[in-house]
Amino acid sequence: MSRIVAEYLLETPAPPEEVAAMMAGEQSSGTFIRVAGETDELRARAAAEVLSVEEQEPQSQPSLHSAYLERKGIGGPYRRARVRIAFPPGNIGKNLPTLAATVSGNLYDIGEITGLKLEALAIPADYRSRYALPAKGIAGTRDSCGVHGRPIFGTIIKPNVGMRSDDIASLVDRLCAAGVDFIKDDEVCANPDIAPLAERVPAVMAVIRKWRDRTGRQVMMAFNITDEVDAMRRHADLVAAEGGSCVMASLNWCGLSGMEALRAHTPLAVHAHRNGFGAMSRHPALGIGFQPYHALYRLAGIDHMHVHGIGGKFVDTAEEVTVATRACLAPLSEGGPDDRVMPAFSSGQWAGTLPATLEAAQGPDLMFMCGGGILAHPDGPEAGVASLREAYDVLQSGQTLDQGMQAHPNLAAAQRFFGGR
């Protein structure tokens, strides 16, 4: 079987080749010194291998403090290198938490390290085959929504907490009337006392079924079922029993095992929300980048993945959003199955951010979610949804949004209202 390859940015005052070897040993068959039972045969079979060490520009100051280096009286310069290490899958088996522990785990705590970021993770096709595929993915999501050949235009329930179930159902009613394709709960609204899922799901799904019967269109609603595992299973069953097609969960707080358990239990689309990811990713010399992060959760069988938005209210650069988007839209393993997932754009999105979004995705396979961009449109949610469709039609005709505004009043109103913000 081929090997799992992890790529890191390493910072250390020690020779990077020595620290890379230490990393490989720590996360496979060895420790800081050879021990009893660590035979040559065992090392050949189970040891991780350093594939490459490419040194970068050194730093004069450490990114992170190390009491170990302080005790040893070791200072800079702090050398940086890109390190690639191959891990034998046989050490791990089909075990997603242990895969994560292997490629991350104690590496961040090694005394000689003053900076470490996991930046890439290559999963071989034969190992990928052990894990779940998306239940819906891109094609199945499009079929569930009845939307083909253009982005899926969606929104988020706002206010995100405080509304009662009947208030939420009334808002969903208006959004369905406006022609939205997709609606999601906010990440902080899961099972609140004021609008519990046992009450909220039937109320909302009654509205969605009403519009399905009236128009033939079924809006996809991502109910936030984030909870402990047994509760998530019950919540997913309720959504399915009411005719729903999607559930949402906060990845970082449910964890890899929780998401695997949810995927194994339900055929519904799993909308993966990455809230909290910034704590893992924002420091340039610490944590985990988007590609390895999303690779782990794709092995759990998610269908949609949040990538934030271009020109939105969060910290991501356009390049970072683009990289995340294209990672979602590529097979996880070379030669593996079509396991692409739908990138979900959100945060400060409106018709004017659609051109950059389409360029990032290199096509229309995306969810484009506008909270304020729909709900705060000066002419109402109906005009907000229309502004998105008008923007897409204008771009498909080869015009810029500025060129198309005169013939598209909803787009023009959105530009006047949101354009200067």
Secondary structure, DSSP 8 states (H G I E B T S, - for coil): ---EEEEEEEEESS-HHHHHHHHHHHTTT--SS--TT--HHHHHHH--EEEEEEE---BSS-SS--HHHHHHT----BEEEEEEEEE-GGGT-S-HHHHHHHHSGGGGG-TT-SEEEEEEEE--HHHHTTS---SSHHHHHHHHHT--SS-EEEEE-SSSSS--HHHHHHHHHHHHHHT-SEEE--TT-SS-TTS-HHHHHHHHHHHHHHHHHHHS---EEEEE--SSHHHHHHHHHHHHHTT--EEEEEHHHHHHHHHHHHHHH--SEEEEE-TTHHHHHSSTTEEE-HHHHHHHHHHTT-SEEEEE-TTSSSS--HHHHHHHHHHHTS-SSTT------EEEE-SS--GGGHHHHHHHHTSS-SEEE-SHHHHT-TT-HHHHHHHHHHHHHHHHTT--HHHHGGG-HHHHHHHHHHTT-
